[in-house]
Amino acid sequence: MAGAELDVNRIVGSHDLLLVTLDTLRYDVAASLADDGLLPNLLPSGVRWERRHSPGSFTYAAHAAIFAGFLPTPVTPGPHPRLFAATFPGSESTAGGTWVFDAPDLPRGLARAGYHTVCVGGVGFFNKLTPLGSALPGLFAESHWEPEFGVTNPASLEHQIDRADEVLRDRPGPVFLFVNVSALHQPNHFYLPGATGDSLESHAAALRYVDRHIGRLYSLMSSRRPCLVILCSDHGTAYGEDGHVGHRIGHEVVWTVPYAEFILESNAAV
C-alpha cells in the first residue's frame, strides 16, 4: 500500500504503529533475497520492497529525519505525500492523507495523541551510554537497550523481541513501538558459517536471520489491535564499492534503501 493511498488520519488512534529500521540494510541485497523467495516472513504476501532514498547517510542523521516525519523518499520525481508531518508552513509533501502533528518529532506527536511510545534500541546511537547515545532514545516515553541488543550479539533480534514482548504485555492502550535492528550492521560475519570477515554474503545471511525471527514481532503486534507497520533501512553500507567500506558517504549503495509499509490485521481475541 503506497503512501499516497494510505490515509493515516484514519489509522492514528485505532491502530498500533510499528516502525522497524533494519540498520545498514542495502536495497540490492534486500531486493535480491525477496525476488528469490528467501524472505517469506519479513514481507507479507503481496508486499514488495520499494526502492527509496534515505534522508541520511548514517544512523543518527537518518533517524533524526525519520523521527521528524521524513521517511525514505521514493526515487521517482516528486513531491511525494508523506505519512506523517510536523506542522510546517509551505510543506509540499503534506497532503490530505498525512497525519500532521504539532510537536517537534513524531514520538512526542503520537504521545500527545494518546500513544505510549517505546524505543527498543540496537546500534550505538541508541545505547544510552553517552549523551549522544541518549538523544534519540530520549524522544520516547520508554526506551530500552542492553548489550545483548547490540551489533556484536548474533542473537540480538531475539533479545530485542523478548523485550518488546515484556513491554507490550501490560499495555492495553495504543502503542508506537520503534525497533532498531542491529543484526545487519558490521560485524555480521558470524551469520555466515566459516566466514572470517564481513561481506555482501554475510550481510545477506544476517537478513535471512532477521527473516527467521521477525514473525514473532509481527504476531505480538497483531495480537493487540490492527497495526500499521513501516519497515525500512536507515541507510545502506559499502563493501568495497569504488574503494569504500562502511557508510557516512555519498555513494549509491548508501543512499538507496528498501522500504515497505503494510497493515497487520488484528488477531486479538474478541
Summary of the structure (lengths in Angstrom):
residues: 270
radius of gyration: 17.4
end to end distance: 26.8
largest distance: 56.7
contacts: 913
relative contact order: 0.23
helix: 34%
strand: 20%
